């Protein structure tokens, strides 16, 4: 069964970290807004992450009726924010690195298109969730590949009990922007999760089976 992990459901969907993708922040019972703490002296990477999170937080505060014109407009704004911050194509290519050269150009394009729709649908679904979380920006470093890794801690509550999730954003510079291509929750990356999942599905059901599962999940998420 194609399932979003903690990242896509909790982090990506609600704090721009898809979470994409296990218990979720969406299960927290009561909330009014998302807050960011300890934001002094942020580097360029942390600034980019905070700006993205702030944008989503401001959208989450807006109350709209499900299925209304206003909700559609709000969903479009979320999608625009997602596309600006998260490089879904790069994420997808890295997640499919074991299979990429075996796919035709048409299959590659189809996969990336469906992945974009699925991840964006998870973000939009976050608009319907009530969550209460604080984000602490713990610093940023450069990894051996030259990526900027921004460390954060997401503090939330589930069923009245507080918990903390370590969330690291992996950013790459593209022109004058820093964009994320991976998000790691408690040390486990979205790319790694997807790669394992995709490889298993393709082994059992081939590429066509993977696409069908993703499309079915997208339809269910959007409903």
C-alpha positions in Angstrom: 0.0 0.0 0.0 1.4 3.4 -1.0 1.4 5.4 2.2 2.8 8.9 3.1 5.3 8.8 5.9 5.6 11.2 8.8 7.5 13.6 6.6 5.0 14.0 3.9 2.0 14.1 6.2 3.3 16.1 9.1 6.4 18.0 8.2 6.0 18.6 4.5 2.3 19.2 4.7 2.3 21.6 7.6 5.8 23.1 8.1 7.2 22.8 4.5 9.5 20.2 5.8 6.2 16.7 2.9 6.5 15.4 5.3 5.9 14.7 3.1 5.5 11.5 4.9 3.4 6.7 11.9 1.9 9.4 14.0 1.5 12.8 12.5 1.3 16.4 13.7 -2.1 16.5 12.1 -3.3 14.3 15.0 -2.6 17.1 17.5 -5.9 18.0 19.0 -6.1 21.7 19.4 -4.2 24.6 17.9 -4.4 28.2 16.8 -1.2 28.8 14.9 2.4 27.8 14.2 5.1 29.8 15.9 8.8 30.0 15.3 11.2 30.6 18.2 14.9 31.3 18.6 15.2 33.0 15.2 18.1 35.4 15.9 21.2 35.4 13.7 19.8 33.0 11.1 22.0 32.1 8.2 20.8 32.2 4.6 19.6 28.6 4.7 17.7 28.9 7.9 16.3 32.2 6.6 15.0 30.5 3.5 13.4 27.7 5.5 11.8 30.2 8.0 10.4 32.3 5.2 8.8 29.2 3.7 7.4 28.1 7.1 6.1 31.6 7.8 4.2 31.6 4.5 2.5 28.3 5.2 1.8 29.4 8.8 0.0 32.5 7.6 -2.0 30.5 5.2 -2.9 28.0 7.9 -4.4 30.8 10.0 -7.0 31.6 7.3 -10.4 29.9 7.9 -12.1 28.8 4.7 -15.0 26.5 4.0 -14.1 23.1 2.5 -14.9 23.0 -1.3 -15.3 26.8 -1.5 -13.8 29.2 -4.0 -11.7 30.6 -1.1 -10.3 27.2 -0.3 -9.3 26.7 -3.9 -7.6 30.0 -4.0 -5.8 29.3 -0.7 -4.8 25.8 -2.0 -3.3 27.5 -5.1 -1.2 29.8 -2.9 0.1 26.7 -1.0 1.0 25.0 -4.2 2.9 28.1 -5.4 4.9 28.1 -2.1 5.7 24.4 -2.4 7.0 24.8 -5.9 9.1 27.8 -5.0 10.8 26.1 -2.0 10.8 22.3 -2.6 12.6 21.0 -5.7 10.3 18.0 -6.2 11.9 17.0 -9.5 15.3 16.7 -7.8 13.8 14.9 -4.9 12.1 12.5 -7.4 15.2 11.8 -9.4 17.3 11.0 -6.4 14.6 8.8 -5.0 14.5 6.9 -8.3 18.2 6.8 -8.8 18.3 3.0 -9.0 15.6 3.0 -11.7 16.0 6.2 -13.5 18.2 5.0 -16.4 15.9 2.1 -17.0 12.9 4.4 -17.7 12.1 6.0 -21.0 11.9 9.8 -21.1 8.1 9.6 -21.2 8.1 7.5 -18.1 10.5 9.8 -16.3 8.2 12.8 -17.1 5.1 10.9 -16.1 6.7 9.9 -12.8 7.8 13.4 -11.9 4.4 14.9 -12.9 2.5 12.4 -10.6 5.0 12.9 -7.8 4.5 16.7 -7.9 0.7 16.3 -7.8 0.9 13.9 -4.9 3.3 16.0 -2.7 1.3 19.2 -3.5 -1.9 17.4 -2.6 -0.4 16.5 0.8 0.5 20.2 1.4 -3.0 21.3 0.5 -4.4 18.6 2.9 -2.5 20.3 5.6 -4.8 23.3 5.3 -7.6 21.2 6.8 -5.6 20.1 9.8 -5.5 21.8 13.2 -2.0 21.7 14.7 0.0 23.4 17.4 3.7 23.4 16.9 6.8 25.5 17.5 9.9 25.4 15.3 13.3 26.0 16.8 16.1 26.8 14.3 19.2 25.2 15.6 21.7 26.2 13.0 23.0 25.3 9.5 26.1 23.5 8.1 27.5 22.5 4.7 27.7 18.8 3.9 30.4 17.1 1.8 28.3 17.6 -1.4 28.1 21.4 -0.8 24.5 21.3 0.3 23.3 23.6 3.1 21.7 21.5 5.9 19.4 23.4 8.2 18.7 21.8 11.6 15.4 22.5 13.3 13.3 21.0 16.1 9.6 20.8 15.8 7.8 20.8 19.2 4.2 19.7 19.2 1.5 17.8 21.1 -0.4 14.7 20.4 -3.3 13.7 22.6 -2.1 16.3 25.1 1.4 14.9 25.3 4.3 17.0 24.1 6.9 15.5 21.8 9.9 16.8 19.7 10.9 15.9 16.2 14.3 16.7 14.8 13.8 18.0 11.2 16.8 18.7 8.9 16.3 20.5 5.5 18.8 19.8 2.8 19.1 22.8 0.5 20.9 23.5 -2.7 21.6 26.9 -4.3 19.8 27.4 -7.6 20.5 30.9 -9.0 19.8 33.3 -6.2 17.6 30.9 -4.3 18.1 28.1 -1.8 15.7 25.2 -2.5 15.1 22.0 -0.5 15.5 18.6 -2.2 15.4 16.4 0.9 13.9 16.6 4.4 15.2 14.4 7.2 13.0 13.5 10.2 14.9 12.1 13.2 17.7 11.3 10.8 15.7 9.5 8.2 15.4 11.3 4.8 12.4 11.7 2.6 14.5 10.6 -0.4 15.7 7.5 1.4 12.1 6.6 2.4 10.8 7.1 -1.1 13.7 5.2 -2.7 13.1 2.1 -0.5 9.3 2.3 -1.1 9.6 2.8 -4.9 12.1 0.1 -5.4 10.0 -2.5 -3.5 6.8 -1.6 -5.5 8.6 -1.6 -8.9 10.2 -5.0 -8.0 6.7 -6.5 -7.4 4.5 -4.5 -9.7 6.8 -2.8 -12.2 6.8 0.9 -13.0 3.1 0.8 -14.1 2.1 -0.5 -10.6 4.0 2.3 -8.9 2.3 5.0 -11.0 -1.1 3.5 -10.3 -0.5 3.5 -6.5 0.7 7.1 -6.6 -2.3 8.2 -8.6 -4.7 6.3 -6.3 -3.0 7.9 -3.3 -3.2 11.4 -4.9 -7.0 10.9 -5.6 -7.6 9.8 -2.0 -5.6 12.6 -0.5 -7.3 15.2 -2.6 -10.8 14.0 -1.7 
